[in-house]
């Protein structure tokens, strides 16, 4: 059965969440650097495969190895793995073509698409607050994508393709969120995390015919390091939701933009465009409006957020 909030320790929960966001941002930067040499499918394999021992070690330390590997829904895990792997593949491909802060900003649209899919697939009702939040968020998405999809120069640089890939990744992540809401009704959080990484490692092997390469020593270190710290980040993220409610922790997702801007500037000499920040601000505003509304109504989605797709 899925685990529950073990105790309310907001300070510890926030520390775990901030640490996880920082680690995922560093991991994304490492993947971006590595995909300059290796294809995104190969990067997905290393990201997933080297996270597995970290996750297993985390389960051993928590004394939940047996419980965390028990599953009642193999088919559900496979579908979650397939959707998550596609999302990760698209995200990594987008990272190779777009600045890190821009990929991070477009990723903030995931909750907006999740709300739309929840209405279509799960029949959730759209009240005024949610409807307004979705509208504001979609305007923000259009603003972020407009410079990339509106000019020939962008097409020549591959930026338009990158924007489409990251948008596709965001939609895949939204589908994952919908699926996880159902999966965690019977599955332990740790099992969802473990079987996703295992599925991603296996499924990524199907990209072998599309040009895997033998990486240089530096790139290999980046790929292995991304997998290891990605596993640490996922453990910290899941731990955060053991000690804090989802509505309290959700706003800290957006600290990843700070980390992305710093890493993008220092590592890749990138700075986000003003229009990207403007669009991201609208998407964040829409998301925060829903967060505040759900906090007021007492609607929590702790499980779905605690096992959400790792940020690329």
N, C-alpha and C positions, 0 to 999 in steps of 0.2 A: 504494500500500500504506500501511497505517497507520504512523505514526511510532513510535519507541521512545524510552525514557528516554535522553536524550543524555548526561547526566553526573549524578552524585549530589552535589548541592550543597544540603544540607538547609536551611541558613540562608537562602539565596536563595529556595528553594521555599516556605518558611514565610512569608517576607516577601511574596511574590507572592500566596499564598493569603489571608493576612490583609488585604492591600490589596483583593483581589477581594471578600471578604466585606463589608468596609466600604463599598465602592462599590455593591454590590448592595443593601445596606441603604438607602443614600441614594437609590438609584434607586427602590426600593419606596416610600419616603416621598414622592418626587416624583410617582410615579404615583398614590398615595393622594390627594395634594392635588389633582392634575389631574382625577381621576375624580369629584370633587365637582361638576365642570362638564361634562365630556365623558363619553360612554358608554365602556365598557371596550373595545369593538371598535375604536374610534378610537384609544384609548391603545395598543392592541396594534400598530396600524399605525405610529405614531410611534416606539414602542420598537424595532420591527424595522427600519423603513426607515432611520432615522438611525444604526443600528448598522452597516449595510452598509459605508459609506465608511471607518469606523474599522477594520473587519475587513480590508478590502482594503488599507488603508494598512499594517496590521500584517503582512500577507502580503508586501507589497513590501519592507518593512524586513527581513524574514527571508529575502528572496530566494526565496520559495516561492509566488509568485503563480500560475504555471502549474501547478505540482504541486498546489497547494491547490484548484484549480478543476476538476481532472480527476475524473471520476466514472465508475464502472462500474455503478452501480446507481441510476438515476433513480427507479425505482419505490420503492426503499427510502428515498430522500431525501424523496419526496413523503409517504410514510406517516409518517416521523419528523416532517415539517413539520406534517402534519395533527394528529397527537397532541399535539405541542408547542404548536401554536397554540390548540387547545382548552384545554389546561392553563393557558396564559398568560391566555386570555380569562376562564376561571373564577376564576383567582387575582386578576386585576385587579378583577373584579366583587366578589369577597370583600373585597378591600382597601377598597373604598368603603363597606363595611358593618360591618367589624370593626376593632378596634384593631390597629396594626401588630405589636406583640409577639405577639398571639394568632395572627395569620396566620402569623408566623414559626414559632411553636411547633407549630401543626398541620402545617406543612410538613415538620417533622422526621420525620413518619410515613412519608415516601416510601420509605426503605430497608426499613421493615417490610413495606409492600405489595409492594415489589420482590421480597423473599424469598418471599412467598406466591405471586406470579405466576411466579417462577422455578421453583417446585416444580410448579405447575400446567401451565405452558406448556413449560418446558425440561426438566422431569423431574428437577430437582435434588433430592437427598435431604435431608431434614430430620433432622439428628442432634440430640442432647439440647440442646446449647448453642443452636443455632438455634431449635429449638422453644420453648425457655424464653424466648429473646430476643423471639420473635414474640408470645408470650403476654403478657409484661411490657409490650411496646410497645403492644399492642392495649388493654390495661387503661389505659395512659396516654392513648391516644386517646379512649377512652370518658370518662375523667375530664375531659379538656379540653372535650369536646363536651357533656357533661351539662348544664352551666348554660345553654347556648344552646338546647338542644333539649328542655328540660324544663319550660318555663313560658310562660304566655300573654304575660307582659311582654316576653319575648325575641322572641316572634313579632311583636308589635306594632312593635317597634323594628327589625325586619328582621334581627336578629342571627342568628336560626335559619337564615334563608336564606343569610346570609353564611357560616355554619359549614358548611352543606351544599355551597356553592360551593367553598370552600377544600378541603374533603375531596375533592370531585370532582377538583379540580386536582391534589391529591396523588396520587390514583389514576392520573390521566392521566400524571403525571410518572413514576410507577412503570412504566407501560407503555412510556414512552419509554426508560427505562433498559434494559428487556428488549430492546427493538428495537435500541438502540445496541450492545449486546453483540454482536449479529450483524452490524450495519452496518459496524463498525470492523474487521471481519475483512478487508475489501477496500478500505475507503475511508480516505483521509487525514483526520486530525482536523480540519484547517482546512476541508476540503470539507464535513464534517458541520456545522460551525458556520456557514459561509457559506450553504449551501443551506437550512439551517433558517431563518435570518433572511430570506432571499429568499422562501421559501415563506410564512412568517408575514406578511410585508408584503403579499403577493398575496392570501392567504386572508382576511386581515382586511378586505379591501375588500368582501367579501360581506356584511359587517355594515352597509354604507352605508344600506340601506333602513330600518334600525332606529333612525334618529334621530341621525346625526352632526350636530355643531353647529360653527359657526365659533368657535374658542376666543378668549378675551381674550388680550391681549398677555402677561400674566403666566402664564396657563395654557399658552399656546403655548411660552413659554420653558421651562416645566417639562417639557412633552412632548418637545421637541427635546433638552433637556438629558438627560432620562432615556434616550433612545436613544443619544446619544453616549457617556455614561459607562457605559451598559450594554455597549456594544461594547468599551470599555476594560476593563471588569471581566471580560468573557469572554476577552479576550486574556491578561489577567493570570492567570486561572484555568487556561487551557490551558498557559501558560508554566510555572506552578507544577508541573504534572505532567511537564514535561520534565526537571526537576531534582530531583524527590522522588517517592517511591513513594506510591501511593494510601493504603496502610494507615497511613503516617506522617502524611499530611496530613488524613485524614478527620476526626479529632477537632476540627480547627480550624473545621469547618463550624459548630460550635455557638457560636463567638464572635459569630455574627450575632444571637444573642439579646441580647447586651450592647449591640450597636449599635442594635438595634430598640428596646430599652427607653429608651436615651438619646434617640434621635430621636423616639420616640413621646411622651415626656414634654416635650421641648423644643418640638417642632413642633406636636403635637396635644393636649398636656395629657393624655396617656393614661398609665396605669400598669396593668401586667398584674395580673389577679386571682391570689390565692395558689393557687387550685385549678388555674389554667392553668399556673403554674410547677411545681406538683406533678405534673401530667400530663406536662408536657414533660420533667421530670426522669426519669420512668419510661421515656418513649420514648427519650431519650438513653442511658439505662442499657442498654436493650436493644440499641440500635445499637452502642454501644461494646463490649459483650460480643461481638458478632459481629466487629467490627473486630479486637479482640485475638485472637479465635480464628483469623480468617483470616490475620492476621500470623503467628501461630504455625505454621499449616499452609503458609504461603507462597503463599496464593491471592490474587492481585492482580487488580484490575479497573481498572487505571489508565486505560485508554482510555474506558470508559464514564463514569467520574467526570469526566474532563477535558473532555468535551463535553456534560455534563448540562445540563438546562434551566436557564436563568438564573433566579435567584430573583426572584420578583415583589415 
